[in-house]
Amino acid sequence: MRLGLLFLPGLLACVAWAQADSPPPSSSDAPVPKESPNPASAAQSKPAAPATLANNQIKELIRKVAENDIANDKLLRDYTYTERQETKKLNKRGEITSTESKTYDVLQIYGETVEKLVAKNDKPLSEKDAAKEDEKVQKVIDKRRNESDSDREKRIKKEEKEREEGREFVKEIADAYDFTLVKVEPIDGRPAWVIDAQPNPGFIPHRKEARFLSKIVGRIWIDQAEDELVKIDCQVTDTISLGLFLARLHKGTRVVYEQTRVNDEVWLPVHAAIHVDVRLALMKEFDQDIDVTDRDYKKFRTGTRIIGMQEINQKPHPEPAPNP
């Protein structure tokens, strides 16, 4: 569940992902919301959006967005794409000390997402390193191809359990915040609700990871026509401790995440900007800016099946699914 993950950037920090300086704008000086017309195509299938939304209506909208996100995750398995990750390490004065980028071809193999490294610092891998990446992918193919029925059933049950836990967590998100409609603004020509989320002081968490929510504020953009997450900007407002000595995520850690409509059927990630200030195991401190871009989404034709690396290299290119 991307929505749950993004509202808990502390989890990202454990793998050295991210932060930023200024907080999301507050709703106190926001313009009065105005009704915006839906695109003509959407208007035929959905009634015009109301001029405003109450807090309980927004909570229900958040739950709807979460259900749509589950559907998007399933459709993502039909796509390959390219992802570029750029990491800038910062010193205590906020100055950049080093920059590194990695580019991956993201493949879907028997329902499993596999990242194949294809470039470092925007330069193709050497033949030796490229061969290692091919070998890594081949191991995944062999493992999935030779998977027993019982192991496959266990894996599917585990994945479904994780999805259900994600659903439960998002339900807590809806209860953990007081939501305010700030305005309606167009993104890529499509009207989107702009909603601020401030912690609900009376919220009692039921899941252990939900206890962090009181230290995170956010702003959410939701497409009016399709009830889909377009953008989210969330920031840590106080130190979050993960485990007894595992990590301390500092105030100011921030994640900005954006999605786009692809192939007229699915909403998929397009960009994430992350700033993290975290101390791991009370010793090593990370202060990093991370920029992630996803592009060149391509959908496989019905019936395409990956057998091995030779077929990956020789099979026809999948159908392109350009971003709008």
N, C-alpha and C positions, 0 to 999 in steps of 0.2 A: 504494500500500500504506500504509494509515493506521498500521499497527503500526510499520513502519520509520520513517515520518515522525515519529511521536511519540517514538521512542527516539532521535531525532536532532534535538532542539529547536534546535540550532545553525542548521539550515536555516530554521527559522521566524524566527529572530532577524534574518536578512538582510532580511526584509520587516517588521521592527519588531513582531514578535509575541513578547512575553512573559516572566515569572519569579515566585518566591515565597520566603519566608524559611526556614521550618522544613523539614528533610529528611523523606523518608518514614520511618515508624517502622522501626527495625531488627528483625530477626527474633530477636535474642538473648533478648528477654523475652516473646516471643509465646507464647500458650497452645498446649498440645498439640493438634494437629488432631483433630477428631472427625468421624465420618461423619454426614452430614445426608441425609435422604431427599429424593429428587427429587420434583418435582411429579407428580401422578398421571398427567397426560397424557404427560409425558416418560418415566415409568417403563415405559409400555407399549412404547416403541420403543427404549429403551437400558437395558442392565444397570445395577444400582445402582453408584454410584461407590465406588471403594476408600476405605479409611479414611485412607490416606496415599499419597504419591507420591515416588518416588526422583528424583534429579536427572536421570537419563537419560529417565525417563518424562515429566518436565516439559518437557524439550527437545522431545520428540516432540509433546507437547500444544501447545507454542508453534508448531511447524510446522503443526499441524492448524488452529490458530486463524488462521494466516496464509492458508491455503488458503480457509477460510471467509470471510475478509475479502475475498478476490478475488471470491467469489460475491456478497457484499453490495454491492461496488462496481458490479457489473453490474446488480443489482436496483435500486440507487439511481437508475439512469437512467430508471426507470419512475415516478419520484416528483418532484413539485414540493414546495417547502416555503418557510418564512419563516426568515430568519436575522438576528439582531440582534447587532451587534458594538459593545461599549462599551470605549473606551480611556481610561484615566486616566494622565496624565503625572505623574511624581513628581520631586521635587527630591532633592538628596543626603541630606536628612534623612528621606526616605521620605514627605514630605507631598505631598498631591495639589495640583498647580498648575492642572490643567484636566481637564475631562471632556467627551468627545464620543461620540455614538452614531450609528450608521448601521444602517438596516434594509433588507434586500434581499428581494425575491421571487426565489427560485432556480428557474430554469426548465431543462428539458431539451429542447434543440432539435437534432434530427437527431443525437442521441447526444452532443451537446456541452453542458456545464454552463455556463449564462449567469446572471450575477447582475444583476438589475435593481434599482437603488436606488429605494426608494419613500418613505423618510423620513430626516430628519436630526434628531438630538436629539429623537426621538419626535414630530416634526411632519411632516406630509405635504409633499412637494416642491411648489414653485410650478408653475404650469402650464408655464412655460418650461423649467424643469429636468426636469419629467416628460416633456415632449415630446422632450428630448434623450435621455433614457433609452430611450424608445420607438424613436427613430431608431437607437440603438446596437443594440438587439435586432433591429430589422429588417435591419440590415446583416449580422448573423450568419445570419439566416434566408435572405437572398438569397445569401450566400456558400455556404452548405451546399446550397441548392436548385440552384444552378448549378454545383456541383462536378462536374468531369469524373470518369469512371470511373477513370482513371489516378491522379488526385489523391486520390480516395477510397481507392484501394488503398494508396497511399503513406501516407496518414494512419492507416489501420487497422494497417498493418505497424509504423508508428512507435509507436502506442499499445500494440501487443502487445509490442514490444521493451521499452518502459518498464515494462510489467507484469512481464515476465520479469526485468528488472533488480531490480524490487521483490522478487520471489520470492528471487532470489539474495542480496539484502541481508538479508532476514529469516532465511535460512539462517545467515548470519554472526552474527546476533543470538543465535540458539540456541546457537552455539558460543562466543560472546564472554562468556557469563555463567555463573556458578554459581547455580542456582536452589534456593530453599528454600520448601517449603510451610509457611506460617505457621499457617493455620487455614481453616475453612470458615465463611462468614457469609452470611446471606440479604440479597439486594438485590432490592427489589420483590417479596419473597416467594419468590424463586428462590435456591437454594443456589449459592454461587460459591466456587471455589478462590481463596484469597488467597496470592499467591506473591511472594517477594522476589527481586530480581535484583541480584547483586553481580558486578563485573567478574572474569573468569577471568584470573588473572595469567599463565597460560601461553598465552593466546590470541594467535595471529599473524594479523592481518587480511590478506585477499586483495583487498578493494576499498578504494580510498583513503578513502571516507567512513566505513568501518568503524573507522578508526584513532581516531575520537572516542569510541567506545563505552567505552573504558577510563576515561573521565572522566564517565560517566553512570551513576547508580544508579536503580533503579526498583522499584515495587510494582505488581503486575498482578492484576486480578480477572477470573476466567474462569468463565462460566456452566457449571455441571456438566452440565446436561442436553444442551446443544447445542454445547459447546466453542466458545463465542463470547466475544469480548472485551467485557467489561462496563465496565471502568474501568482506567485506567492513570495512575500518578503517577510522573513521572520528573524527575530533578534533576541539574544539572551540578555536579560536585564540584571541578573545577579549570578554569582558563581554557582555552578552546578557541579556537584561531586558525584563521580561515577565509581561505585565500589569504594572500599575502604582506602586503598592506596592506588587504584587504577588510574584515575585521571581527574583533573579539576578543569572544567571549562569556564573560562573567564567571561565577565560581562563584556558585551560588545560583539561576541561571535554572531555572525550573520550569514544567512543563506537567501539568495534571490534566485528563484527557479522559474523558468518559462516553458510553456508548451505551445505547440502549433497544430493546426488541423492538417492531416495528411491523407491524401487519396480520397477525400470526401467520406471517410469512414471511421477515422480514429484520431485521437489527440495524443501526440507523442512529444517527449522532451526535445527542446531545441537549444536551450542555453541554461547554464547555472553559473552564478558568480558567488564565490564563497570566501569568507574571511574567518580564520580560526585563530584563537589565542588559547592554547591549552597546555597544561603541564601534565606529563605522563609519569606515573609512579613517583611523584614528588621530586623528580630529578630533571628529566629532559623537558625543555619548554619549546613548543612550536608556535611560531607566529607566521602565518602563511596566507597568501592570496591564491586562490585556485579558480581557474576559469575553464569551464567545460562546454564544448559545443558539439552537438549531434547534427549530422547532415547526411544527404544522399540516401534517404530511406528508399529501399527497394523491396517490393513484395514478390515472393516466389510464386510461380504459377502453381495452380492446383495440381497436386500429384508429385511435385518435385520431392525427391528424397536423396539425402546425402549419404553416400556409401563409404567414401574414403577420400583421402587428400587428392588422389588422382582425378576423381570425379569433380571435386571442388575446383580444381584448376582447369578442367576441360569442359565442364557443363556450360550450357548457354547462360548468358547473363540473365539475372532475374529482371522482371519488369520494373522500370523506374516508377517511383511514387514521389514526384517532386513536392517540396513544401510549397504552400500557396504563397 
